């Protein structure tokens, strides 16, 4: 099967599951009760629709016709980035509630930038980590008055 078709089928599956789960979100107590659900439902439908479009485009080329398909060749550096990023995302999800937004985001973003850019770029990594974390905190807490965990 063509790799893009596999990605399309995965997007369709994830989009459908996401849309179904969006219907289980709590409804709003004030105003339109369905308002908090509209965006997630739209996102799930969009994901499934784009997945379907990708499958249709690949089906025109022949789903099992592998002629002209380039298979990616992963080197150790690529695998380190892929699994390192996935591991850091899981770690971020696990520590977010315990440590709060600021500390968890500093750890996550700092580690991710050091993984991608390497330790030689420590100045830019540190500036970006601090700037994004405290910039996002300022926008949400001070401007939008939305408390972060």
C-alpha positions, -999 to +999 in steps of 0.1 A: +000+000+000+012+035-008+025+053+024+003+084+018-028+062+015-019+046+049-015+081+063-049+090+048-066+059+063-050+068+097-063+104+095-098+091+087-098+068+116-084+094+141-108+120+128-138+098+132-128+087+167-120+124+177-154+135+164-172+109+183-153+117+215-161+154+209-198+147+214-189+135+249-175+168+260-194+187+287-220+211+275-219+248+285-241+259+314-245+294+301-254+304+266-254+279+238-248+245+254-232+231+222-208+260+218-178+243+234-183+213+211-184+230+177-147+235+173-136+199+182-163+184+160-153+207+131-116+197+137-125+160+137-146+163+105-118+183+088-092+157+097-114+128+084-122+148+053-086+156+045-077+120+052-104+109+027-090+134+001-056+119+005-069+084+001-088+094-031-057+111-045-036+081-038-063+057-052-060+075-085-024+064-086-033+029-076-032+020-039-010-010-044+011+005-072+044+013-055+061+026-087+078+059-080+073+057-043+103+068-023+107+049+010+123+070+037+156+058+050+159+067+087+194+073+101+202+072+138+199+110+141+164+110+126+152+082+149+167+101+179+147+131+170+115+111+164+116+091+196+131+119+216+102+142+207+076+115+214+092+108+247+093+145+257+057+149+247+047+120+270+068+134+298+052+169+293+017+153+296+027+134+327+043+164+346+020+192+334-006+188+362+020+183+390+044+210+381+021+235+364+023+253+331+055+274+337+078+248+350+065+219+328+068+241+297+102+253+306+114+217+309+096+205+278+105+233+255+141+236+268+147+198+264+131+198+229+151+227+217+183+212+230+174+179+213+168+197+180+195+224+180+221+208+202+239+222+232+260+246+210+229+267+205+223+271+242+218+309+241+191+308+215+175+277+231+174+295+264+160+327+250+133+309+230+123+287+259+120+316+284+104+340+258+078+315+247+069+302+282+066+336+298+051+352+267+023+326+266+018+329+304+015+367+301-010+365+272-032+340+289-030+351+325-026+389+322-044+397+289-071+370+286-074+365+324-073+327+320-056+310+348-031+283+338-025+252+359 
